[in-house]
């Protein structure tokens, strides 16, 4: 059985991992964001088939069409990726604004489609910030692809 003294000695000898990991570029992060967005938007489109009450509300149908337009925008961005982060942000946040409006407009918050729609909204928030964060962190490190310890 370990005593307090033994536990303290053991803790003093354990060193944090000294592994150094490479950060992705903002372009790699952007491509990951676009792939995730495409996948989640396709899942959203497929969710309509599971919804027995689909089509009751014209607003919900409009939301569906809006999400199809967002999906097309994301596919175009993936085929022809922006070469500057600022251009990515303009396109990304324009798509995100359509998603945000759609979340507010959808009339059935208890529907599976709505829960997926909220997931799409959160994904746009997270990945937009991730692309910016990766670019800023790499910039502070002088473009060096190494980060701190894990």
C-alpha positions as CSV (number, residue, x, y, z in Angstrom):
1,X,0.0,0.0,0.0
2,X,1.4,3.4,-1.0
3,X,1.9,6.0,1.6
4,X,1.6,9.8,1.1
5,X,5.4,9.9,0.9
6,X,5.6,7.2,-1.7
7,X,2.8,8.9,-3.8
8,X,4.6,12.2,-3.7
9,X,7.9,10.7,-4.8
10,X,6.1,8.9,-7.7
11,X,4.5,12.1,-8.8
12,X,7.8,13.9,-8.7
13,X,9.3,11.3,-11.1
14,X,6.5,11.4,-13.7
15,X,7.3,13.9,-16.4
16,X,4.7,15.4,-18.7
17,X,4.8,14.1,-22.3
18,X,7.5,15.9,-24.3
19,X,5.9,15.0,-27.6
20,X,5.6,17.9,-30.0
21,X,2.8,17.9,-32.5
22,X,2.4,19.7,-35.8
23,X,-0.5,22.1,-36.1
24,X,-2.5,21.8,-39.3
25,X,-2.5,24.8,-41.6
26,X,-5.6,27.0,-41.9
27,X,-6.1,25.5,-45.3
28,X,-6.1,21.9,-43.9
29,X,-8.5,23.0,-41.2
30,X,-10.7,24.7,-43.8
31,X,-10.9,21.6,-45.9
32,X,-11.8,19.5,-42.8
33,X,-14.5,22.1,-42.0
34,X,-15.9,21.9,-45.5
35,X,-15.9,18.1,-45.5
36,X,-17.7,18.0,-42.1
37,X,-20.2,20.6,-43.2
38,X,-21.0,18.6,-46.3
39,X,-21.5,15.4,-44.4
40,X,-23.7,16.9,-41.7
41,X,-25.8,18.8,-44.3
42,X,-26.3,15.6,-46.3
43,X,-27.4,13.9,-43.1
44,X,-29.9,16.8,-42.5
45,X,-31.3,16.3,-46.0
46,X,-31.7,12.6,-45.4
47,X,-33.5,13.2,-42.1
48,X,-36.6,14.5,-44.0
49,X,-37.5,10.9,-44.9
50,X,-37.7,10.0,-41.2
51,X,-40.1,12.8,-40.4
52,X,-43.8,11.7,-40.6
53,X,-44.9,15.4,-40.2
54,X,-42.7,16.7,-43.0
55,X,-44.4,19.3,-45.2
56,X,-47.1,20.4,-42.8
57,X,-45.5,23.8,-42.4
58,X,-44.4,25.8,-45.4
59,X,-41.8,27.5,-43.3
60,X,-40.2,24.1,-42.6
61,X,-40.1,23.4,-46.3
62,X,-38.4,26.8,-46.9
63,X,-35.8,25.9,-44.3
64,X,-35.1,22.6,-46.2
65,X,-34.6,24.5,-49.4
66,X,-32.3,27.0,-47.6
67,X,-30.2,24.1,-46.3
68,X,-29.9,22.7,-49.8
69,X,-28.5,26.0,-51.0
70,X,-26.0,26.0,-48.1
71,X,-25.0,22.5,-49.1
72,X,-24.4,23.6,-52.7
73,X,-22.3,26.6,-51.5
74,X,-20.2,24.2,-49.3
75,X,-19.7,21.8,-52.2
76,X,-18.6,24.7,-54.5
77,X,-16.2,25.9,-51.8
78,X,-14.7,22.4,-51.5
79,X,-14.2,22.1,-55.3
80,X,-12.6,25.5,-55.5
81,X,-11.3,26.3,-52.1
82,X,-10.6,30.0,-51.2
83,X,-6.9,30.9,-51.3
84,X,-7.2,33.5,-48.6
85,X,-8.6,33.0,-45.1
86,X,-10.6,36.2,-45.4
87,X,-12.4,34.9,-48.5
88,X,-13.1,31.6,-46.7
89,X,-14.6,33.6,-43.7
90,X,-16.9,35.6,-46.0
91,X,-18.3,32.5,-47.6
92,X,-18.4,30.4,-44.4
93,X,-20.2,33.0,-42.3
94,X,-22.6,33.8,-45.2
95,X,-23.6,30.1,-45.1
96,X,-23.7,30.2,-41.3
97,X,-26.1,33.1,-41.3
98,X,-28.6,31.1,-43.4
99,X,-28.3,28.3,-41.0
100,X,-28.8,30.6,-38.0
101,X,-32.0,32.1,-39.6
102,X,-33.2,28.6,-40.4
103,X,-32.9,27.5,-36.8
104,X,-34.9,30.5,-35.7
105,X,-37.6,29.9,-38.4
106,X,-38.1,26.2,-38.0
107,X,-41.4,25.6,-36.3
108,X,-41.0,22.2,-34.7
109,X,-38.3,22.2,-32.1
110,X,-39.2,18.6,-31.0
111,X,-38.4,17.2,-34.5
112,X,-35.2,15.2,-35.2
113,X,-34.6,17.5,-38.2
114,X,-34.5,20.5,-35.8
115,X,-31.9,18.7,-33.5
116,X,-29.7,18.0,-36.6
117,X,-30.2,21.6,-37.7
118,X,-28.9,22.8,-34.3
119,X,-25.9,20.5,-34.7
120,X,-25.2,22.1,-38.1
121,X,-25.4,25.6,-36.5
122,X,-22.9,24.6,-33.8
123,X,-20.6,23.0,-36.3
124,X,-20.5,26.3,-38.3
125,X,-19.6,28.2,-35.1
126,X,-16.9,25.8,-34.0
127,X,-15.1,25.3,-37.4
128,X,-15.2,29.0,-38.3
129,X,-13.4,29.8,-35.1
130,X,-11.0,26.8,-35.5
131,X,-9.8,28.0,-38.9
132,X,-9.1,31.4,-37.5
133,X,-7.4,30.1,-34.3
134,X,-5.1,27.8,-36.3
135,X,-4.0,30.6,-38.6
136,X,-3.5,33.0,-35.7
137,X,-1.5,30.4,-33.6
138,X,0.7,29.5,-36.5
139,X,1.2,33.2,-37.2
140,X,2.4,33.9,-33.6
141,X,4.8,31.0,-34.0
142,X,6.3,32.6,-37.1
143,X,4.7,30.0,-39.4
144,X,6.4,27.2,-37.6
145,X,4.4,24.0,-37.8
146,X,5.2,22.9,-34.3
147,X,3.0,23.5,-31.2
148,X,3.8,23.2,-27.6
149,X,3.8,20.0,-25.6
150,X,0.8,17.8,-25.5
